[in-house]
Amino acid sequence: MKLRSLSLGWRPALFVTLCLCSLLRAAPVRFEFTVPPTAAIANPFARELWAEVVTPSGRTLLLPAFYVGRQIYAVHARPDEVGAYRLGHILESSRGQPATPLATAPHSDSTVENKTRPRLPPVGLDPRRPGGFARADGRAFVPFGANVAWAIDPDIVDYYRSTIAAFATANLNWMRVWMVHWGGTNLDWIRPEDGAPVPPGGISPIVAARWDDLLAAAEEHGVYLQLVLQHHGQFSTTVNPNWADNPWNAAHPGGFLKSPSDFFTDPTARLLTALKYRYIVARWGWSPAIFAWELFNEVHWVDALRLDRNEAAVAQWHDDLAKFIRSVDVYVHPITTSTEDLRSPIYASMDFLQPHLYSANLLAGARTFAPRRDGDTRPVFYGEFGDDHLGLTDAVKKAGLAEPPAIWASLMGVGELPAQLWEGGKFRANGHLAEIGAAHRFVALSGWSRHRDLQPFSARVECAAQVPLKLTGTQRWQRRPAREFTLPLDGREPLELGDWPAVFVTPASEAKDGFPSRGVFHATLPRDTTLRLTIAGVAENGGALRVTVDGATAAEASWRHSDTFPATLAVPIKAGAHAIAFENTGATDWVHVAETDLGTTIPALAALGRRGDRFIALWLRHRANLLSLTPDAPASGTLAIDDVPAGTWSATWWDTAKGTPAPATKIEHPGGTLRLPTPPIERHAAVVLTRQP
């Protein structure tokens, strides 16, 4: 995007300036120079200065410079070569115009001798493998980690340093961090304890120095940071709203936006945002510890989308800012944003897709994604997931039992990359970060990443222990269709379970907002039974639901908001093959169906996996024990994998809590169904089968 000139009455102010082990801390190659002020641009942060930096190999980089204070500017280059770096010409561009040389005075040596390279290689899109990431040394990179969006301790830097170190110790390599005002990491919307409010177009030196320390810690310990530049609450009046306190709100002195939606279209807001992003790239773009720039967290919650439905403006903003960042980011960090609709034009200019997952069935939801555009092969993974909508006690949630299994389930789905849990701070506090790292160890050490085109599947596990077969509502308020599917009665779990609605809206609401009003599944029942739907609640004006069997109404009911919930809807069904549909009648409003008991049982052990001709990985769980604080006795059985090629196979069982393998066993398989006894499984375990050459 092109920048235009701007003056906001600026007054000059005084500014001061898998990895399994710790890495050496690197610092940028830094040059400083002074620039005389200009009447044309009063705000020193608004000047678009460029510096030529000549590397030891003779390459000339044109890098953006950033304001330090007292008319001093600095430029940071990545120290990826050993030898002498030299500062060349300084240039200045003006709002999209070509850069021209500028007279400056040096404020540091014009030559810097660099003796060491960063040990942390930068990460980008994998040019050889669409849908994945790769390090600069060519090795595949799989992000494993969690969100630590803001510090929960007063000492922000110390909290992040210790948390980043804990991530590295747990074999985690990725962390998502927000630039957020209450967390002391927003450069231009700061906490009172960090000083006076920053005028529009300014940068807090205190917060900037804080980010220097955070990125240094990340680089030292080998943990890549995904930097979230904006969050939805800043420009929302309805969802986690912070608009009332936003310093750009015209209700405050110096504010200039009349509504939160204006952020995406107002020329001043767009200019100031671009200048801030230029500063961010100039100061920290050198760092290989930056995994990606994320423009927005959950942008679908901003007023411009949720209330005004102005998707075009929000998409254009993303296009323009992504283009601008790429124009100044010499080191080509990936760019993303997070929003739920993967087909939205908001994603058009993004390098990878970042949906979030807060479903009522994390294991099913983590294995699939909302529909994507045909031919879209960009990487996609859940940048956040949480247990908010799971029917669990507070004690179970505090123990963190639900999240690690969801990471394993995400590995066994349609995606190439694991889901990232939201409450990273909770897992650091409860000492369970290593359980997340165990999944990383499994992927890194099992040979997983050497095999491409692995397909998701679910296998049978024959065992004496049985549990009720229940169809759990998965998606709550997601604009995605419920795919019609066949529900096996032998314990296998189809991918379509991840799309099964928890909330059924009226047909009119579906046409307007895209939420599902209907879902259909097929089942062959071995005997007469009664389906029992658990109704968790309805809208304030009530809700009504109809269940049809083979097109004929089998049950129908309506509920008032004041009724007692959970309620039950019983549906008698004869034995045989049936098409069963749940549909909102349209008479009132939405209905929440938490689960459906099909009146039969399935094996207590479930198996989800990914497979190819030479490599098969499966994650097994005990359905009853997985999320229990007081699990029952372990269960064992026989894993039955269909259509396995003949040959000599090795089978290795993995401890999913520690990420360690047991000794491998050899199997001479004639072809067809491979049957493998399981060890006793209390909560969950994994197994890898590899065919020998």
Buried (B, 14 or more C-beta within 10 A) or exposed (E): BEBEEBEBEBEEEEBEEBBBEEBEEBBBBBBBBEBEEEEEBBBBBBBBBBBBBBBBEEEEBBBBBBBBBBBBBBBBBBBBBEEEBBBBBBBBBBBEEEBEEBEBEEBBEEEBEBEEBBBBBBBBBBEEBEBBBBBEEEEBBBBBBBBBBBBBEEEBBEBBBBBBBBBBBBBBBBBBBBBBBBBBBBBBBBBEEBEEBBBBBBBBBBBBEBBBBBBBBBBBBBBBBBBBBBBBBBBBBBEEBBBEBBBBBEEBEBEBBEBBBBBBBBEBBBBBBBBBBBBBBBBBBBBBBBBBBBBBBBBBBBBBBBBBEBBEBBBBBBBBBBEBBBBBBBBEBBBBBBBBBBBBBBBEBBBBBBBBBBBBBBBBBBBBBBBBEEEBEBBBBBBBBBBEBBBBEEEBBEBBBBBBBBBBBBBBBBBBBBBBBBBBBBBBBEEBBBBBBBBBBBBBBBBBBEBEEBEBBBBBBBBEBBBBBBBBBBBBBBBBBBBBBBBBBEBBBBBBBBBBBBBBBBBEBBEEEEBBBBBBBEBEBEEEBEBBBBBBBBBEEBBBBBBBBEEEEBBBBBBEBEEEBBBEBBBEBEEEEBBBBBBBBBEBBBBBBBBBBBBBEBBBBBBBBBBBEBBBBBBBBBBBBBBEEEBEEBBBBBBBBEEBEEBEBBBBBBBBBEBEBEEBEEBEBEEEEBBBEBEEBBBBBBBBBBBEE
